């Protein structure tokens, strides 16, 4: 059995070799000819898995070491008996801590306490529910939108429009699909009041770049349309501008790799069904106070320094992302 692996996925060298033929490639080197002889792929978001890549190959399993699957043509895979596994939830606490760092930075800049702000959470899944939980613990009033969950669970969530109207800070945590593409656009962004904050750590295409022309808003941005070729005006306007690394914690990356390996092991019945990297410490989740967050988060997630790097070197988006020094989670 042959497995093609994205060489940027950490902690994986030597793990599969006792059981499979393994070839490591850069994400943009997964070509049609390269995958022809592969039985399985372990990829990241930069590899588009569709007919153009997979047709005529013997691929029967794809694991993506990412939370999303918008880079995989699920319809094609379904009709060609190609099983797909994601690492949903792997980096939820990494993104939570990135959002926490952004909130602490905003509070310091604007001189507010959480009790004085309403936080809108759009998408209340693995990440969004953590952001909601911690934000309420810190003292924010929260208002949430998640139509699929609301339809099934009747949780009292509201529409996106109501969130945009009510919130002082809006943070996006939705997957990318036909419904969420340009979820925030040139029309509904006008519902935000002057001085509001828009945080995007979901997918770049969830915010239409043309919507960010408003100069009276604050933008906190980790994901961008057309990555790695990002819009210079949007970049310049963003108080926080990072290269799609909100979830890049050591623990999140270890979780993602472990989930991909375990899924592969289950599919092919390999003795790695409970494997996880030993190099990374497991951190027990805990609630911390707003005061502790504000006094400690910069040691773990220095958004000002990371933003300065990208704003000074926008053409090096991929290099900054691929060479990022994974943060340690601590709550």
matplotlib code that plots the C-alpha trace (Angstrom):
import matplotlib.pyplot as plt

x = [0.0, 1.3, 0.5, 1.3, 1.8, 2.0, 5.6, 4.4, 2.3, 4.4, 5.2, 4.6, 8.1, 8.7, 5.2, 3.7, 6.9, 6.7, 3.4, 3.2, 5.3, 5.3, 6.2, 6.3, 5.5, 4.9, 1.2, 1.3, 3.2, 0.2, -0.3, -2.4, 0.7, 2.0, -1.2, -1.9, -0.1, -1.3, -3.8, -4.2, -3.5, -2.8, -3.1, -3.7, -5.9, -3.5, -4.2, -7.4, -8.8, -11.2, -11.6, -8.7, -6.4, -8.0, -9.4, -7.8, -5.9, -6.3, -6.8, -9.4, -8.9, -8.1, -7.4, -7.0, -5.1, -7.4, -10.8, -12.3, -13.0, -13.9, -10.7, -12.2, -14.8, -17.0, -19.5, -16.7, -15.2, -18.6, -19.4, -15.9, -15.9, -13.2, -13.5, -12.7, -11.7, -11.2, -9.6, -12.6, -12.1, -8.3, -7.3, -10.3, -8.4, -5.6, -8.2, -9.8, -6.5, -5.9, -9.3, -8.6, -5.4, -7.3, -9.9, -7.2, -5.5, -8.8, -9.6, -6.2, -6.4, -10.0, -10.0, -13.1, -14.0, -15.9, -19.0, -19.2, -19.2, -21.5, -19.7, -21.4, -20.4, -21.3, -20.9, -21.2, -19.4, -16.2, -14.5, -17.5, -18.9, -15.6, -15.4, -18.9, -18.2, -15.0, -16.4, -19.3, -17.0, -14.9, -18.0, -19.0, -22.7, -22.9, -25.3, -25.0, -26.0, -25.8, -28.9, -28.2, -27.8, -30.8, -33.0, -32.1, -31.6, -33.7, -31.1, -32.3, -29.7, -30.6, -30.0, -26.7, -28.4, -29.4, -25.8, -24.4, -26.9, -26.4, -22.7, -19.8, -17.4, -18.3, -16.2, -16.7, -16.3, -18.2, -17.1, -16.9, -19.7, -22.1, -24.2, -21.3, -19.2, -19.4, -21.5, -20.4, -20.7, -21.0, -24.6, -24.9, -21.7, -23.5, -25.5, -22.4, -22.3, -19.4, -16.4, -17.4, -14.9, -15.0, -12.8, -12.4, -10.6, -12.8, -12.2, -11.1, -14.0, -16.5, -15.9, -16.1, -12.9, -14.9, -17.0, -13.9, -13.9, -15.5, -12.9, -14.9, -14.6, -11.7, -10.6, -8.9, -8.0, -6.3, -7.8, -8.1, -9.7, -7.3, -4.6, -1.7, -2.3, -4.0, -5.6, -3.2, -5.9, -7.5, -4.2, -3.3, -6.6, -6.4, -5.3, -4.4, -3.2, -1.8, -1.1, -3.8, -2.2, -4.9, -5.1, -1.4, -0.7, 1.5, -1.3, -3.7, -1.1, -0.5, -4.3, -4.6, -1.8, -3.1, -6.6, -5.4, -3.2, -5.9, -8.5, -6.0, -5.4, -9.1, -9.7, -6.8, -6.7, -3.2, -2.0, -2.0, -5.6, -4.6, -1.4, -0.5, 2.8, 4.8, 6.7, 3.8, 2.5, -1.2, -2.7, -5.8, -8.5, -9.2, -11.2, -9.0, -10.1, -10.1, -7.3, -5.1, -5.8, -4.7, -1.6, -0.4, -1.7, 1.0, 3.7, 2.0, 0.4, 1.9, -0.5, 1.2, 4.6, 3.0, 0.9, 4.0, 5.7, 2.9, 2.2, 5.9, 6.2, 2.8, 4.5, 5.9, 2.5, 3.2, 6.7, 5.4, 2.7, 4.8, 7.6, 5.4, 6.7, 3.7, 2.3, 1.8, -1.7, -2.1, -5.8]
y = [0.0, 3.5, 6.7, 10.2, 12.6, 16.4, 17.1, 20.0, 17.8, 17.5, 14.6, 12.0, 11.1, 7.4, 6.6, 4.9, 3.5, 0.1, -0.6, 1.3, 2.7, 6.5, 9.4, 13.0, 15.9, 19.6, 20.4, 22.0, 18.9, 16.6, 16.3, 13.8, 11.8, 11.8, 10.3, 7.7, 4.9, 6.0, 4.2, 7.0, 10.7, 12.7, 16.3, 19.9, 22.7, 23.5, 20.3, 20.4, 16.8, 16.6, 14.9, 16.7, 15.2, 11.9, 10.5, 7.3, 6.9, 4.0, 6.4, 5.0, 7.1, 10.8, 12.2, 15.9, 17.1, 20.2, 21.0, 21.9, 20.0, 22.7, 21.6, 18.1, 17.4, 15.2, 14.5, 13.1, 11.1, 9.7, 8.5, 6.9, 5.1, 7.3, 7.6, 11.0, 11.9, 15.3, 16.4, 18.5, 20.0, 19.3, 23.0, 24.4, 25.5, 27.0, 29.2, 30.0, 31.3, 33.3, 34.9, 35.5, 37.3, 39.5, 40.4, 41.3, 43.5, 45.2, 45.8, 47.3, 49.5, 50.7, 50.6, 48.5, 45.6, 42.5, 43.6, 46.7, 44.7, 42.3, 39.6, 38.0, 34.4, 33.3, 29.5, 27.7, 24.4, 23.1, 26.5, 28.8, 27.0, 27.3, 31.0, 31.5, 29.6, 31.5, 34.9, 34.5, 33.4, 36.5, 38.7, 39.4, 39.3, 36.9, 36.7, 33.7, 32.6, 29.1, 28.3, 24.5, 24.0, 26.3, 24.3, 21.0, 22.1, 25.3, 26.9, 30.5, 31.5, 34.4, 35.4, 36.7, 40.1, 40.3, 39.5, 42.2, 44.7, 43.9, 43.0, 45.3, 42.5, 39.8, 36.6, 34.1, 30.4, 28.8, 26.2, 27.2, 26.0, 27.5, 29.1, 30.7, 31.9, 35.7, 35.3, 38.8, 40.9, 44.5, 44.7, 43.2, 44.6, 47.9, 46.6, 46.8, 50.0, 52.4, 51.3, 47.6, 44.8, 42.0, 38.9, 36.2, 33.0, 30.7, 30.7, 33.7, 33.4, 33.8, 37.5, 39.2, 41.3, 44.1, 44.3, 45.5, 48.9, 50.5, 52.5, 52.9, 49.2, 47.3, 44.1, 41.2, 38.8, 35.4, 34.0, 35.7, 35.3, 34.0, 32.9, 33.3, 36.2, 38.5, 41.9, 44.7, 47.2, 44.7, 43.8, 47.4, 48.0, 45.0, 45.6, 42.0, 40.3, 36.7, 34.1, 31.5, 30.3, 30.9, 27.2, 26.6, 25.4, 22.4, 20.6, 21.4, 20.1, 17.0, 16.4, 16.8, 14.4, 11.9, 12.0, 11.6, 8.6, 7.0, 7.3, 5.8, 3.0, 2.3, 2.2, -0.1, -2.0, -0.9, -1.1, 2.7, 3.2, 4.9, 6.5, 10.1, 12.1, 11.7, 15.0, 17.2, 17.7, 17.2, 20.3, 19.8, 22.4, 25.0, 28.2, 31.2, 34.6, 37.7, 39.2, 36.1, 36.0, 39.7, 39.2, 36.0, 35.7, 37.8, 35.3, 32.6, 34.5, 37.9, 39.1, 42.5, 40.9, 38.3, 41.0, 43.2, 40.3, 39.7, 43.4, 43.9, 40.8, 40.0, 38.2, 35.7, 34.5, 30.8, 31.0, 32.7, 30.1, 27.0, 28.1, 29.2, 28.3, 26.5, 28.1, 26.1, 25.9, 26.7, 26.7]
z = [0.0, -0.9, 1.0, -0.2, 2.6, 2.6, 3.9, 6.0, 8.3, 11.5, 13.7, 10.9, 9.7, 10.3, 11.7, 8.7, 7.2, 9.0, 7.4, 4.1, 1.2, 2.1, -0.2, 1.1, -1.2, -0.8, -0.9, -4.4, -5.8, -5.5, -9.2, -11.2, -12.2, -8.6, -7.1, -9.8, -7.9, -4.4, -2.3, 0.2, 0.6, 3.8, 2.9, 4.0, 2.6, -0.2, -2.1, -4.1, -4.3, -7.3, -10.6, -12.1, -9.4, -8.7, -12.0, -13.0, -9.7, -7.3, -4.3, -2.0, 1.1, 1.8, 5.3, 5.6, 8.7, 8.8, 10.2, 6.9, 3.8, 1.2, -0.7, -1.3, -3.9, -1.7, -4.5, -6.7, -3.8, -2.9, -6.4, -6.7, -3.3, -1.9, 1.9, 3.3, 6.9, 8.4, 11.7, 12.8, 16.2, 16.3, 16.8, 18.5, 21.6, 19.5, 17.7, 21.0, 22.3, 19.2, 19.6, 23.3, 22.3, 19.9, 22.5, 25.0, 22.4, 21.6, 25.3, 25.9, 22.8, 23.4, 27.2, 27.7, 30.1, 28.8, 30.6, 28.3, 25.1, 23.2, 21.3, 18.3, 17.5, 14.0, 13.7, 17.1, 16.3, 17.7, 17.9, 18.3, 21.3, 23.1, 22.2, 23.5, 26.7, 27.5, 26.4, 28.8, 31.6, 31.0, 31.2, 27.6, 26.6, 23.7, 20.8, 18.5, 15.0, 13.6, 11.4, 11.1, 14.8, 15.6, 13.2, 14.9, 18.5, 19.1, 21.2, 20.9, 18.3, 16.0, 12.4, 11.1, 10.5, 14.2, 15.3, 13.0, 14.4, 18.1, 18.4, 19.1, 18.1, 15.6, 15.3, 12.5, 13.0, 10.1, 7.6, 4.0, 1.8, -0.8, 2.0, 3.9, 0.9, 1.2, 4.3, 5.2, 2.1, 0.9, 1.8, 5.3, 6.6, 6.7, 9.6, 11.9, 13.8, 13.4, 15.5, 15.5, 15.1, 12.6, 13.4, 10.8, 11.8, 9.7, 6.0, 3.9, 1.5, 4.3, 4.0, 0.7, 0.3, -1.3, 2.0, 3.9, 2.3, 5.4, 7.2, 10.4, 11.3, 12.9, 11.1, 12.9, 10.2, 10.0, 6.8, 3.4, 0.0, -2.6, -0.2, -0.5, -2.8, -0.4, -0.9, 0.1, 1.1, 3.4, 4.9, 5.6, 7.3, 9.6, 13.2, 13.4, 10.2, 10.5, 7.8, 8.5, 11.7, 14.3, 15.0, 14.8, 18.3, 19.0, 20.6, 17.7, 15.1, 17.2, 17.3, 13.6, 12.7, 15.2, 13.8, 10.3, 11.2, 13.3, 10.5, 8.0, 10.5, 10.9, 7.2, 6.3, 9.7, 10.7, 14.3, 14.7, 15.8, 19.0, 17.9, 18.8, 18.9, 22.1, 21.4, 22.4, 26.0, 26.5, 28.2, 30.4, 29.6, 32.2, 32.6, 33.3, 34.4, 32.1, 34.3, 33.9, 30.1, 29.7, 31.8, 30.1, 26.6, 24.9, 26.1, 24.1, 21.2, 20.3, 17.6, 17.2, 16.3, 14.0, 12.3, 11.7, 10.0, 7.5, 6.9, 6.2, 4.0, 2.3, -0.5, 2.0, 3.2, 2.6, 4.0, 7.2, 7.5, 6.8, 9.0, 11.9, 15.4, 16.8, 20.0, 23.2, 24.5, 28.2, 28.9]

ax = plt.figure().add_subplot(projection="3d")
ax.plot(x, y, z, "-o")
ax.set_aspect("equal")
plt.show()
